[in-house]
Amino acid sequence: MRKGILLSLTLLFLSFSLIPLKAQLFINEWMAINNDVITDNFGEYDDWIEIYNAGIVDVDLANYYFSDDLSDPTLWQIPDTDPALTTVPAGGFLILWADKDTDQGAHHLDLKLSSSGEAMGLFLPDGVTLVDQVLFGVQNSNISSGRSTDGSGLFQIFTDPTPGASNNTSGSPTTYTGIV
């Protein structure tokens, strides 16, 4: 009886402890046409996606899924081969490269962003539970889109992109609540 209660309490604790991991991650900023803003670890100007961790603990994205086709949430599983390349620090940011160059590291996704616009989503390792999604419209060269303040529900276009840094210091351009 005592073991049953302990097991039930442990499962209850674990179920509540997973909720913040899901709720604290955001697709915070992205760029679909990167001609000369930031290079990856191979010196290439590739599409990029910034993930923001609003939580107080680091989150390793290993085994999470990322997709630019929300009807196929398991399009790309982030490898578990290098936590240094897939961990979003507490209160920090991680750049994922959307370049289809998966041999360049665990933080390179097997997809590219469409400059015509599309949806993209981050899913838990179960391949079903959506962590965050965004829908964006036509993109311009060297201009990013993202949340007007880190983790917020308002979006804007950044003429001065902030990959790997806070969006909170980016002046006061027009914000949007729909497709950016």
LUMLO-274491 format. One line per 2 residues: number of its first residue (from 0); their letters; for each residue x, y, z negated of N, C-alpha, C, O. Coordinates in Angstrom, 3 decimals. Each point is the difference from the previous one (the first is absolute). Example, Ala and Ser with C-alpha at 12.3 -4.5 7.8 and 13.67 -1.06 7.14 Angstrom:
LUMLO-274491
0> AS> 13.190:-5.690:-7.800:-0.890:1.190:0.000:0.900:1.200:0.000:1.036:-0.019:-0.665 | -1.386:1.069:1.385:0.820:1.190:-0.060:-0.770:1.090:-0.730:0.509:1.108:-0.169
END
This chain:
LUMLO-274491
0> MR> 0.827:-1.188:0.000:-0.827:1.188:0.000:0.872:1.254:0.000:-0.245:0.940:0.756 | 1.263:-0.938:-1.610:0.886:1.153:-0.106:0.771:0.209:1.304:0.200:1.138:0.424
2> KG> 0.236:-2.232:0.215:0.705:0.097:1.275:-0.932:0.557:1.070:0.434:0.776:0.852 | -1.684:-1.155:-0.883:-0.977:0.500:0.968:-0.212:1.496:-0.131:-0.095:0.708:1.003
4> IL> 0.022:-0.228:-2.225:-0.173:1.436:-0.232:1.249:0.756:0.457:-0.094:1.051:0.633 | 1.263:-1.603:-0.963:1.259:0.631:0.403:0.112:0.057:1.525:0.411:1.019:0.555
6> LS> -0.770:-2.092:0.110:0.028:-0.042:1.463:-0.976:1.013:0.581:0.342:0.707:0.949 | -1.536:-0.622:-1.493:-0.996:0.967:0.474:0.490:1.437:-0.172:-0.156:0.824:0.901
8> LT> 0.746:-0.529:-2.052:0.520:1.345:-0.241:1.164:0.328:0.940:0.117:1.125:0.487 | 0.733:-2.110:-0.240:1.123:0.200:0.921:-0.504:0.292:1.402:0.488:0.922:0.654
10> LL> -1.464:-1.699:-0.180:-0.564:0.230:1.336:-0.689:1.361:0.083:0.108:0.691:1.013 | -0.807:-0.310:-2.064:-0.651:1.302:-0.025:1.037:1.113:0.079:-0.173:0.957:0.755
12> FL> 1.253:-1.076:-1.530:1.066:0.989:0.021:0.630:0.092:1.390:0.222:1.096:0.513 | 0.063:-2.239:0.087:0.608:-0.008:1.334:-0.914:0.632:1.035:0.475:0.730:0.870
14> SF> -1.764:-0.991:-0.940:-0.913:0.582:0.977:-0.045:1.523:-0.129:-0.075:0.699:1.011 | 0.121:-0.175:-2.233:0.011:1.446:-0.177:1.358:0.593:0.350:0.071:1.143:0.451
16> SL> 1.002:-1.891:-0.647:1.323:0.543:0.291:0.248:0.097:1.500:0.868:0.769:0.413 | -1.590:-1.513:0.420:0.165:0.092:1.447:-0.743:1.191:0.590:0.375:0.486:1.067
18> IP> -1.407:-0.011:-1.729:-0.777:1.118:0.520:0.869:1.242:0.187:-0.080:0.614:1.064 | 0.902:-0.207:-2.027:0.810:1.188:0.212:0.997:-0.153:1.145:0.291:0.982:0.682
20> LK> 0.244:-2.192:-0.448:0.935:-0.191:1.091:-0.662:0.301:1.332:0.627:0.565:0.896 | -1.888:-0.938:-0.762:-0.733:0.282:1.222:-0.318:1.480:0.100:0.170:0.600:1.061
22> AQ> -0.622:-0.012:-2.135:-0.500:1.364:0.017:1.109:1.050:0.044:-0.278:1.156:0.319 | 1.500:-1.512:-0.622:1.041:1.010:-0.090:0.784:0.197:1.288:0.818:0.917:0.067
24> LF> -1.026:-1.725:0.948:0.742:0.105:1.256:-0.826:0.707:1.065:-1.190:-0.273:0.158 | 1.834:1.186:0.574:-0.676:0.765:1.029:0.843:0.066:1.267:1.221:0.142:-0.069
26> IN> -1.869:-0.246:1.218:0.639:0.367:1.252:-0.025:1.525:-0.023:-1.050:0.612:0.195 | 2.197:-0.009:-0.430:0.062:1.414:-0.359:0.305:0.929:1.177:-0.505:1.121:0.062
28> EW> 1.329:-1.593:0.863:0.388:0.823:1.146:0.492:-0.939:1.093:0.484:-1.095:-0.288 | -0.608:1.526:1.547:0.437:-0.830:1.122:0.328:0.868:1.200:-0.467:1.133:0.124
30> MA> 1.287:-1.698:0.759:0.349:0.678:1.242:0.037:-1.030:1.120:0.715:-0.999:-0.087 | -1.491:1.247:1.142:-0.091:-0.936:1.126:0.924:0.360:1.151:0.247:-0.841:0.864
32> IN> 0.271:2.063:-0.825:0.956:0.401:1.046:1.154:0.722:-0.682:-0.050:1.212:-0.212 | 1.072:-1.957:-0.123:1.154:0.519:-0.721:1.158:0.147:0.983:0.753:-0.948:0.222
34> ND> -0.613:2.121:0.358:1.082:0.217:0.970:1.315:0.419:-0.640:1.070:-0.336:0.509 | -1.134:1.065:-1.615:1.248:0.437:-0.636:-0.178:0.501:-1.432:0.697:0.920:-0.428
36> VI> -1.630:-1.523:-0.315:-0.247:0.441:-1.378:0.828:-0.788:-1.005:0.672:0.590:-0.846 | -0.710:-1.912:0.929:0.712:-0.843:-0.961:0.375:-1.306:0.702:-0.771:-0.535:0.796
38> TD> 1.961:0.036:-1.105:0.439:-1.264:0.593:-0.101:-1.121:-1.017:0.068:0.218:-1.209 | -0.233:-1.427:1.735:0.013:-1.185:-0.855:1.443:-0.385:-0.303:0.929:0.729:0.349
40> NF> -0.745:-1.858:-0.989:1.326:-0.461:-0.397:0.870:-0.407:1.187:1.163:-0.357:-0.191 | -1.706:0.402:1.425:0.769:-0.304:1.207:0.167:1.242:0.869:0.428:-0.102:1.150
42> GE> -0.762:1.280:-1.691:0.156:1.242:0.730:-1.047:0.225:1.078:0.206:0.813:0.900 | -1.334:-1.526:-0.978:-1.059:0.099:1.004:-1.156:0.852:-0.525:-0.342:-0.053:-1.182
44> YD> -0.244:0.828:2.071:-1.162:0.827:-0.335:-1.261:-0.808:0.273:-0.513:-0.004:1.119 | 0.024:-0.669:-2.131:-1.156:-0.886:0.141:-1.214:0.564:-0.727:0.119:0.880:-0.852
46> DW> -1.298:-1.411:1.208:-1.220:0.306:-0.745:0.235:-0.378:-1.460:0.734:-0.943:-0.296 | -1.359:1.680:-0.605:0.168:-0.322:-1.420:-1.287:0.237:-0.775:-0.878:0.767:0.395
48> IE> 0.819:-1.470:-1.519:-1.135:0.083:-0.912:0.580:0.136:-1.404:0.882:-0.761:-0.397 | -1.380:1.723:-0.334:0.454:0.211:-1.376:-1.061:-0.549:-0.958:-1.177:0.346:0.098
50> IY> 1.608:-1.196:-1.016:-0.869:-0.523:-1.055:0.348:0.734:-1.288:1.171:0.141:-0.351 | -2.204:0.324:-0.348:0.175:0.701:-1.272:-0.538:-0.871:-1.126:-1.088:-0.567:0.107
52> NA> 1.860:0.465:-1.191:-0.390:-0.756:-1.185:-0.325:0.999:-1.111:0.901:0.592:-0.596 | -2.179:-0.412:0.326:-0.442:0.936:-1.043:0.086:-0.604:-1.398:-0.302:0.669:-0.988
54> GI> 0.711:-1.921:0.905:0.028:-0.690:-1.284:1.255:0.251:-0.803:0.880:0.765:0.395 | -0.823:-1.433:-1.538:1.132:0.166:-0.923:0.955:-1.189:0.023:0.960:-0.041:-0.769
56> VD> -1.219:-0.935:1.656:0.905:-1.132:0.167:0.336:-0.149:1.477:-0.830:0.288:0.863 | 2.040:-0.734:-0.575:0.404:-0.276:1.371:-0.888:-1.101:0.576:-0.447:-0.885:-0.730
58> VD> 0.191:0.939:2.036:-0.798:-1.036:0.660:0.774:-0.508:1.211:0.322:0.764:0.909 | -0.027:-2.064:-0.908:0.647:-0.632:1.145:-1.088:-0.399:0.995:-0.920:-0.741:-0.348
60> LA> 1.024:1.226:1.572:-0.986:-0.310:1.039:0.240:-1.344:0.670:-0.720:-0.355:0.932 | 1.707:-0.395:-1.382:0.248:-1.329:0.566:-1.281:-0.824:-0.045:-0.667:-0.077:-1.032
62> NY> 0.338:-0.524:2.143:-1.177:-0.848:0.204:-1.307:0.782:0.155:-1.040:-0.611:0.245 | 1.058:1.927:-0.378:-1.161:0.810:0.374:-0.117:-0.061:1.522:0.936:-0.408:0.688
64> YF> -2.073:0.808:-0.182:-0.211:0.033:1.445:-0.211:1.439:0.449:-0.569:0.821:-0.719 | 1.048:-0.540:1.934:-0.249:1.300:0.619:-0.527:-0.260:1.395:0.510:-0.858:0.721
66> SD> -1.536:1.606:-0.347:-0.610:-0.221:1.303:-0.460:1.309:0.614:-0.435:0.916:-0.697 | 0.541:-0.847:2.024:-0.600:1.114:0.731:-1.233:-0.484:0.755:-0.469:0.642:0.941
68> DL> -0.039:-1.784:-1.375:-1.248:-0.559:0.513:-0.763:-0.520:-1.213:0.244:-1.114:-0.464 | -1.164:1.922:-0.044:-0.673:-0.354:-1.252:-0.850:-1.260:0.102:-0.387:-0.568:-1.022
70> SD> 0.091:0.121:2.252:-0.704:-1.282:0.153:0.973:-1.174:-0.142:-0.428:-1.153:-0.054 | 1.727:1.437:-0.007:1.035:-1.011:-0.193:0.926:0.459:-1.134:1.128:0.423:0.254
72> PT> -1.602:-0.506:-1.503:0.783:0.526:-1.122:1.326:-0.715:-0.234:0.883:0.558:-0.653 | -0.718:-1.761:1.161:1.251:-0.737:-0.211:0.933:0.118:1.206:0.824:-0.883:0.238
74> LW> -0.951:1.964:0.515:0.825:0.198:1.194:1.486:-0.103:-0.310:0.737:-0.671:0.723 | -0.283:1.332:-1.797:1.423:-0.063:-0.352:0.157:-0.113:-1.502:-0.480:0.847:-0.753
76> QI> 1.159:-1.907:0.320:0.292:-0.168:-1.419:1.395:0.527:-0.274:0.966:-0.391:0.656 | -0.873:1.274:-1.620:1.287:0.582:-0.367:0.847:-1.096:-0.645:-0.437:-0.629:-0.964
78> PD> 1.641:0.396:1.484:0.834:-1.103:-0.509:0.416:0.191:-1.458:0.036:1.117:-0.516 | 0.274:-2.233:-0.125:0.443:0.031:-1.395:1.507:-0.211:-0.097:0.492:-0.514:-1.004
80> TD> 0.235:0.907:2.035:1.430:-0.275:0.084:0.902:1.049:-0.636:1.159:-0.291:-0.296 | -1.667:1.514:0.077:0.855:1.061:-0.512:-0.816:1.035:-0.777:-0.438:0.999:0.571
82> PA> 0.231:-1.233:-1.869:-0.799:0.927:-0.813:0.524:1.439:0.027:-0.776:0.936:-0.193 | 2.053:-0.745:0.424:0.542:1.361:0.060:-0.594:0.786:1.166:-0.050:1.230:-0.039
84> LT> -0.400:-1.938:1.075:-0.575:0.656:1.179:-1.523:0.039:-0.023:-0.609:0.665:0.837 | -0.014:-1.365:-1.779:-1.468:-0.097:-0.003:-0.646:0.460:-1.301:-1.212:-0.134:-0.165
86> TV> 1.989:0.665:-0.747:-0.548:0.439:-1.287:-0.252:1.503:0.011:0.878:0.796:0.335 | -2.105:-0.430:-0.711:-0.377:1.409:-0.115:0.194:0.379:-1.464:-0.687:-0.538:-0.869
88> PA> 1.606:1.450:0.580:0.232:0.358:-1.401:-1.210:0.704:-0.619:-0.772:0.655:0.699 | 0.623:-0.796:-1.986:-1.076:0.694:-0.720:0.085:1.491:0.274:1.058:0.611:-0.158
90> GG> -2.175:-0.029:0.569:-0.029:1.418:0.315:0.785:0.379:1.242:0.248:1.179:0.251 | 0.142:-2.182:0.525:0.876:0.254:1.143:-0.559:-0.464:1.328:-1.191:-0.280:0.134
92> FL> 2.071:0.208:0.835:-0.375:-0.221:1.387:0.876:-1.075:0.639:1.141:-0.217:-0.409 | -1.696:-0.449:1.414:0.731:-0.970:0.799:-0.368:0.230:1.451:-1.179:0.125:0.334
94> IL> 2.185:-0.068:0.531:-0.243:0.121:1.434:0.008:-1.397:0.615:0.934:-0.778:-0.196 | -1.997:0.478:0.944:-0.072:-1.206:0.811:0.133:0.439:1.453:-0.640:0.960:0.428
96> WA> 1.471:-1.666:0.322:0.235:0.347:1.401:-0.908:-0.833:0.881:0.056:-1.229:-0.030 | -0.889:1.887:0.812:-0.936:-0.680:0.906:0.639:-0.043:1.378:-0.325:0.803:0.875
98> DK> 1.246:-1.760:-0.692:0.824:-0.016:1.208:0.112:-1.361:0.692:0.645:-0.107:1.042 | -1.254:-0.911:-1.598:0.095:-1.363:0.543:1.436:-0.531:0.013:0.317:-0.932:0.740
100> DT> 0.540:1.527:-1.558:1.386:-0.465:-0.132:0.176:-0.703:-1.337:0.748:0.469:-0.858 | -1.429:-1.584:0.679:-0.009:-0.677:-1.294:1.366:-0.569:-0.382:0.232:-0.321:-1.166
102> DQ> 0.663:0.195:2.126:1.349:-0.483:-0.310:0.845:1.091:-0.661:1.126:-0.263:-0.423 | -1.660:1.489:0.330:0.748:1.106:-0.600:-0.255:0.155:-1.497:0.524:0.925:-0.621
104> GA> -1.311:-1.805:0.041:-0.210:0.044:-1.439:-1.446:-0.203:-0.380:-0.903:0.147:0.823 | 0.695:-0.488:-2.082:-1.334:-0.326:-0.498:-0.943:1.198:0.021:-1.214:-0.176:-0.103
106> HH> 1.742:1.383:0.233:-0.842:1.204:0.039:-0.333:0.428:1.437:-0.486:1.109:0.223 | 0.748:-1.983:0.734:-0.368:0.233:1.405:-1.192:-0.898:0.326:0.063:-1.218:-0.167
108> LD> -1.146:1.831:0.632:-1.245:-0.718:0.269:-0.056:-0.476:1.448:0.614:0.593:0.886 | -1.348:-1.656:-0.664:-0.168:-0.539:1.351:-1.211:0.652:0.679:-0.903:-0.681:0.489
110> LK> 0.912:2.010:-0.474:-1.044:0.771:0.673:0.545:1.393:0.252:0.983:0.422:-0.608 | -1.642:0.286:1.520:0.302:1.403:0.264:-1.292:0.780:-0.138:-1.083:-0.527:0.257
112> LS> 1.196:1.777:-0.661:-1.178:0.849:-0.116:-0.368:0.545:1.377:0.872:0.290:0.820 | -2.149:-0.158:-0.584:-0.474:0.530:1.275:-0.076:1.516:-0.064:-0.611:0.555:-0.912
114> SS> 1.227:0.114:1.874:-0.075:1.457:0.045:-1.400:0.471:0.382:-0.315:1.182:-0.136 | -0.525:-2.099:0.614:-1.392:0.329:0.334:-0.905:-0.042:-1.218:-1.157:0.415:0.063
116> GE> 1.688:-0.921:-1.178:-0.778:-0.124:-1.226:-0.464:-1.418:-0.222:-0.157:-0.767:0.950 | -0.062:0.418:-2.198:-0.462:-1.336:-0.371:-0.224:-0.044:-1.506:0.160:1.002:-0.696
118> AM> -0.526:-2.157:0.216:-0.129:-0.245:-1.437:1.179:-0.853:-0.439:0.569:-0.744:0.800 | -0.206:0.852:-2.065:1.021:-0.881:-0.564:-0.347:-0.250:-1.458:-0.623:0.829:-0.663
120> GL> 1.045:-2.001:0.180:-0.324:-0.359:-1.360:1.081:-0.811:-0.675:0.762:-0.721:0.644 | -0.713:0.854:-1.953:0.890:-0.777:-0.863:-0.884:-0.931:-0.810:-0.982:0.436:-0.602
122> FL> 1.329:-1.723:0.585:-0.801:-1.028:-0.661:0.841:-0.758:-1.019:1.202:-0.191:0.180 | -1.864:-0.236:-1.256:0.667:-0.822:-1.015:0.477:-1.316:0.612:-0.434:-0.360:1.094
124> PD> 1.319:-0.363:-1.784:0.498:-1.269:0.517:-1.070:-1.058:0.284:0.281:-0.990:0.674 | -1.498:1.185:-1.177:-1.055:-0.958:0.332:-0.473:0.166:1.446:-0.744:-0.839:0.507
126> GV> 1.172:1.916:0.158:-0.348:0.226:1.393:-1.430:0.455:0.217:-0.448:0.086:1.144 | -0.277:0.205:-2.209:-1.402:0.388:0.085:-0.252:1.342:-0.673:-0.697:0.855:0.546
128> TL> 1.265:-0.675:-1.728:-0.285:1.184:-0.816:0.727:1.219:0.546:1.229:0.041:0.060 | -2.015:0.941:0.334:0.545:1.244:0.545:0.536:0.871:-1.127:-0.700:0.263:-0.978
130> VD> 1.941:0.181:1.118:0.615:0.924:-0.956:-0.294:1.434:0.423:-0.456:0.815:-0.802 | 0.726:-0.516:2.082:-0.266:1.332:0.533:-0.069:-0.086:1.513:0.599:-0.878:0.621
132> QV> -1.344:1.812:-0.043:-0.095:0.078:1.453:-0.122:1.453:0.407:-0.478:0.836:-0.766 | 0.914:-0.544:1.979:-0.207:1.317:0.584:-0.381:-0.177:1.457:0.343:-0.995:0.640
134> LF> -1.053:1.978:-0.140:-0.390:0.068:1.398:0.512:1.328:0.512:-0.302:1.048:-0.571 | 1.084:-1.082:1.657:0.540:1.251:0.513:-0.253:0.119:1.496:-0.157:-0.994:0.709
136> GV> 0.122:2.241:-0.255:-0.234:0.297:1.403:1.308:0.201:0.748:1.058:-0.441:-0.446 | -1.142:1.105:1.574:1.152:0.240:0.867:1.111:0.690:-0.794:-0.243:0.933:-0.766
138> QN> 1.460:-1.417:0.972:1.162:0.525:-0.713:0.897:0.785:0.955:0.041:-0.278:1.198 | 0.667:1.249:-1.738:0.937:0.808:0.777:1.426:-0.314:-0.417:0.242:-0.462:-1.115
140> SN> 0.688:0.711:2.005:1.407:-0.271:-0.228:0.537:0.761:-1.203:-0.197:1.209:-0.125 | 0.879:-1.935:-0.761:0.694:0.560:-1.164:-0.909:0.706:-0.993:0.462:0.809:-0.805
142> IS> -1.747:-1.112:0.860:-0.959:0.529:-0.965:-0.633:-1.195:-0.696:-0.514:-0.911:0.650 | 0.556:0.923:-1.964:-0.572:-1.115:-0.749:-1.399:0.346:-0.478:-0.420:1.157:0.031
144> SG> -0.279:-2.166:-0.465:-1.306:0.157:-0.643:0.089:-0.679:-1.345:0.787:-0.928:-0.184 | -1.594:1.386:-0.761:0.022:-0.626:-1.307:-0.909:0.686:-0.988:-0.758:0.909:0.339
146> RS> 0.852:-1.363:-1.553:-0.816:0.546:-1.080:0.538:1.366:-0.386:1.209:0.178:-0.151 | -2.108:0.787:-0.009:0.441:1.374:-0.279:0.777:0.088:-1.304:0.962:0.762:-0.098
148> TD> -1.367:-1.530:-0.899:0.811:-0.202:-1.193:0.099:-1.507:-0.201:-0.917:-0.741:0.357 | 1.996:0.303:-0.912:0.272:-1.432:-0.124:-1.177:-0.752:-0.622:-0.441:0.322:-1.103
150> GS> -0.060:-1.326:1.822:-1.068:-0.844:-0.503:-1.391:0.590:0.071:-0.953:-0.661:-0.411 | 0.791:1.884:0.916:-1.325:0.637:0.024:-0.852:-0.527:1.160:0.478:-0.764:0.838
152> GL> -1.724:1.176:-0.806:-0.915:-0.395:1.062:-0.076:1.001:1.138:-0.716:-0.228:0.975 | 1.441:1.333:-1.082:0.043:0.991:1.073:1.248:-0.224:0.842:1.068:-0.311:-0.527
154> FQ> -1.214:0.473:1.847:1.100:-0.242:0.925:0.341:1.279:0.743:-0.826:0.906:0.121 | 2.051:-0.846:0.373:0.425:1.156:0.773:1.054:-0.431:1.009:0.498:-1.125:-0.023
156> IF> -0.183:2.046:0.894:1.074:-0.174:0.970:1.203:0.763:-0.532:-0.136:1.141:-0.443 | 1.324:-1.765:0.483:1.218:0.614:-0.513:0.907:0.397:1.162:0.548:-0.863:0.685
158> TD> -0.390:2.151:-0.467:0.965:0.448:1.003:1.420:-0.130:-0.537:0.962:-0.042:0.767 | -0.838:-0.022:-2.090:1.267:-0.301:-0.675:-0.199:-1.301:-0.770:-0.337:0.027:-1.183
160> PT> 0.543:-1.175:1.852:-0.235:-1.296:-0.648:0.855:-0.175:-1.251:1.063:0.604:-0.139 | -1.559:-1.455:-0.776:0.690:-0.237:-1.269:0.222:-1.495:-0.245:-0.392:-0.504:-1.052
162> PG> 1.011:-0.218:1.994:0.170:-1.445:-0.208:0.852:-0.304:-1.236:1.107:0.517:-0.153 | -1.644:-1.356:-0.713:0.720:-0.396:-1.200:-0.014:1.041:-1.102:0.719:-0.138:-0.990
164> AS> -1.526:1.180:1.145:-0.073:1.062:-1.007:-1.459:0.403:-0.200:-0.876:-0.383:0.776 | 0.636:1.145:-1.809:-1.357:0.417:-0.346:-0.612:0.899:1.072:0.674:0.856:0.573
166> NN> -1.956:-1.066:-0.317:-0.758:0.876:0.889:-0.460:1.258:-0.734:-0.471:0.942:0.637 | 0.597:-0.911:-1.938:-0.537:1.079:-0.826:0.716:1.327:0.204:-0.485:1.034:-0.460
168> TS> 1.619:-1.038:1.135:0.781:1.224:0.169:-0.047:0.524:1.427:0.862:0.788:0.389 | -1.841:-1.202:0.394:-0.015:0.285:1.428:-0.884:1.171:0.394:-0.727:-0.098:0.988
170> GS> 0.762:1.186:-1.714:-0.751:1.183:0.382:-1.488:-0.225:-0.091:-0.449:-0.807:-0.815 | -0.342:1.505:1.638:-1.445:-0.117:-0.081:-0.655:-0.038:1.383:-0.815:0.868:0.314
172> PT> 1.156:-1.862:0.520:-0.663:-0.111:1.295:-1.432:-0.490:-0.143:-0.437:-0.324:-1.104 | -0.282:0.267:2.189:-1.389:-0.447:0.000:-0.102:-1.433:-0.486:0.805:-0.847:0.386
174> TY> -1.786:0.569:-1.226:-0.234:-1.361:-0.477:-1.261:-0.550:0.623:-0.888:0.751:0.406 | 0.814:-2.073:-0.331:-1.105:-0.691:0.628:-0.480:-1.117:-0.914:0.779:-0.563:-0.770
176> TG> -2.073:0.245:0.859:-0.515:-1.144:-0.747:-0.322:-1.161:0.931:-0.346:-1.085:-0.468 | 0.454:1.291:1.771:-0.299:-1.061:0.972:1.264:-0.477:0.670:1.033:-0.175:-0.645
178> IV> -1.120:-0.034:1.930:1.142:-0.475:0.790:0.976:1.158:0.196:-0.400:1.112:0.349 | 1.680:-1.387:-0.577:1.031:1.031:0.228:0.794:-0.339:1.235:0.914:0.737:0.368
END
